[in-house]
Amino acid sequence: MRKWLVLTLVTLIVIAHIFLWRSDMPAHLKLTFTIINAAGWTIVLAPILLIDRWLAAVQRRNSDDHDNVT
């Protein structure tokens, strides 16, 4: 489920950038908006994905510990 959510989000971001670059704005403004947007999404998505991986590792470790106790 999470992979589909991330894939959908990335697809929408790419489509938005395509529309941005096809607009009649000056090129330097398009580049500025693209850099700001990419940095913003990196700041938002990186912690979410890293915490998700950390939580999965902790859950695996805890299930392994539980299996070893019994």
Backbone as JSON, one array per atom type, in Angstrom:
{
  "sequence": "MRKWLVLTLVTLIVIAHIFLWRSDMPAHLKLTFTIINAAGWTIVLAPILLIDRWLAAVQRRNSDDHDNVT",
  "N": [[0.82, -1.2, 0.0], [1.92, 1.25, 0.83], [3.92, 1.62, -1.04], [2.48, 2.1, -3.36], [1.27, 4.49, -2.7], [3.49, 6.22, -2.45], [4.48, 6.0, -5.06], [2.33, 7.09, -6.51], [2.35, 9.7, -5.48], [4.89, 10.63, -6.32], [4.53, 10.45, -9.08], [2.51, 12.4, -9.46], [3.95, 14.66, -8.7], [5.92, 14.75, -10.69], [4.29, 15.15, -12.95], [3.27, 17.67, -12.31], [5.63, 19.16, -12.49], [6.15, 18.89, -15.21], [4.0, 20.33, -16.31], [4.69, 22.8, -15.24], [7.12, 23.36, -16.59], [6.2, 23.52, -19.17], [4.8, 25.84, -19.19], [4.42, 29.43, -19.78], [6.3, 30.86, -18.36], [9.34, 32.65, -17.48], [12.5, 31.03, -18.09], [14.46, 31.0, -16.02], [12.92, 31.4, -13.77], [11.31, 29.14, -13.77], [13.27, 27.2, -13.28], [14.09, 27.99, -10.72], [11.7, 27.58, -9.22], [11.49, 24.81, -9.58], [13.78, 23.84, -8.24], [13.29, 24.75, -5.62], [10.91, 23.34, -5.11], [11.76, 20.65, -5.36], [13.64, 20.51, -3.28], [11.94, 21.03, -1.12], [10.14, 18.79, -1.21], [11.99, 16.8, -0.74], [12.77, 17.37, 1.87], [10.37, 16.85, 3.13], [9.65, 14.16, 2.4], [11.93, 12.48, 2.84], [12.47, 12.13, 5.73], [10.08, 10.74, 6.37], [10.24, 8.36, 4.86], [12.66, 7.31, 5.86], [12.07, 6.94, 8.59], [10.07, 5.06, 8.33], [11.52, 2.88, 7.33], [13.22, 2.45, 9.52], [11.33, 1.79, 11.51], [10.29, -0.59, 10.44], [12.59, -2.2, 10.62], [12.92, -2.3, 13.41], [10.56, -3.62, 14.11], [10.98, -6.07, 12.82], [13.23, -6.94, 14.27], [12.13, -7.13, 16.83], [10.19, -9.12, 16.41], [11.86, -11.24, 15.79], [13.24, -11.5, 18.22], [11.12, -12.22, 19.84], [10.42, -14.66, 18.71], [12.68, -16.15, 19.35], [12.55, -16.35, 22.11], [10.49, -18.1, 22.82]],
  "CA": [[0.0, 0.0, 0.0], [2.79, 2.42, 0.92], [4.65, 1.8, -2.31], [1.55, 2.72, -4.31], [1.09, 5.87, -2.27], [4.7, 6.95, -2.83], [4.53, 6.03, -6.51], [1.33, 8.06, -6.94], [2.82, 11.03, -5.11], [6.0, 10.98, -7.22], [3.94, 10.67, -10.4], [1.86, 13.71, -9.45], [4.99, 15.69, -8.65], [6.52, 14.82, -12.02], [3.3, 15.78, -13.84], [3.25, 19.1, -11.98], [6.83, 19.77, -13.06], [5.98, 18.95, -16.67], [3.15, 21.48, -16.59], [5.46, 24.0, -14.93], [8.1, 23.62, -17.63], [5.5, 23.83, -20.41], [4.14, 27.13, -19.06], [5.11, 30.53, -20.45], [7.15, 31.58, -17.41], [10.76, 32.7, -17.86], [13.23, 29.79, -17.75], [15.14, 31.08, -14.72], [11.89, 31.25, -12.74], [10.96, 27.71, -13.77], [14.35, 26.49, -12.6], [14.02, 28.35, -9.3], [10.57, 26.86, -8.63], [11.8, 23.39, -9.58], [14.75, 23.57, -7.17], [12.59, 24.92, -4.34], [9.97, 22.24, -4.96], [12.51, 19.41, -5.12], [14.18, 20.58, -1.91], [10.82, 20.9, -0.19], [9.68, 17.42, -1.16], [13.04, 15.99, -0.1], [12.67, 17.62, 3.31], [9.15, 16.22, 3.62], [9.59, 12.72, 2.18], [13.09, 11.73, 3.35], [12.25, 11.63, 7.09], [9.0, 9.76, 6.4], [10.75, 7.08, 4.36], [13.68, 6.8, 6.77], [11.4, 6.46, 9.8], [9.38, 3.84, 7.95], [12.53, 1.8, 7.28], [13.66, 2.2, 10.89], [10.26, 1.09, 12.2], [10.26, -1.95, 9.92], [13.73, -2.91, 11.2], [12.62, -2.54, 14.82], [9.52, -4.65, 14.17], [11.63, -7.35, 12.49], [14.07, -7.32, 15.4], [11.25, -7.54, 17.93], [9.57, -10.4, 16.09], [12.92, -12.24, 15.91], [13.46, -11.7, 19.65], [9.96, -12.94, 20.37], [10.51, -16.04, 18.23], [13.78, -16.82, 20.04], [12.22, -16.54, 23.53], [9.61, -19.24, 23.02]],
  "C": [[0.87, 1.26, 0.0], [3.51, 2.69, -0.38], [3.75, 2.47, -3.34], [1.34, 4.18, -3.98], [2.29, 6.72, -2.69], [4.79, 7.07, -4.35], [3.53, 7.05, -7.07], [1.79, 9.48, -6.66], [3.94, 11.49, -6.04], [5.48, 11.25, -8.63], [3.27, 12.04, -10.49], [2.87, 14.85, -9.43], [5.63, 15.86, -10.03], [5.56, 15.5, -13.01], [3.23, 17.28, -13.58], [4.47, 19.81, -12.55], [6.75, 19.88, -14.58], [5.12, 20.15, -17.03], [3.87, 22.79, -16.29], [6.4, 24.35, -16.08], [7.45, 23.91, -18.98], [4.8, 25.19, -20.35], [4.98, 28.23, -19.73], [5.92, 31.4, -19.48], [8.57, 31.68, -17.96], [11.51, 31.45, -17.34], [13.9, 29.85, -16.39], [14.13, 30.94, -13.58], [11.42, 29.8, -12.63], [12.0, 26.9, -13.0], [14.33, 26.75, -11.1], [12.89, 27.58, -8.61], [10.83, 25.36, -8.57], [12.76, 23.03, -8.45], [14.09, 23.7, -5.8], [11.64, 23.75, -4.09], [10.68, 20.93, -4.66], [13.1, 19.39, -3.71], [13.07, 20.4, -0.88], [10.32, 19.48, -0.07], [10.72, 16.49, -0.54], [12.97, 16.15, 1.41], [11.45, 16.92, 3.89], [9.23, 14.69, 3.54], [10.74, 11.93, 2.8], [12.87, 11.26, 4.8], [11.14, 10.57, 7.17], [9.5, 8.4, 5.95], [11.8, 6.48, 5.29], [13.06, 6.26, 8.06], [10.65, 5.17, 9.51], [10.34, 2.66, 7.9], [13.02, 1.44, 8.67], [12.61, 1.4, 11.66], [10.15, -0.36, 11.73], [11.4, -2.79, 10.5], [13.48, -3.24, 12.67], [11.57, -3.64, 14.96], [10.09, -6.01, 13.83], [12.47, -7.85, 13.66], [13.21, -7.82, 16.56], [10.57, -8.87, 17.65], [10.61, -11.53, 16.17], [13.2, -12.54, 17.38], [12.32, -12.5, 20.26], [10.0, -14.4, 19.95], [11.6, -16.81, 18.97], [13.45, -17.11, 21.5], [11.39, -17.8, 23.72], [10.23, -20.54, 22.63]]
}
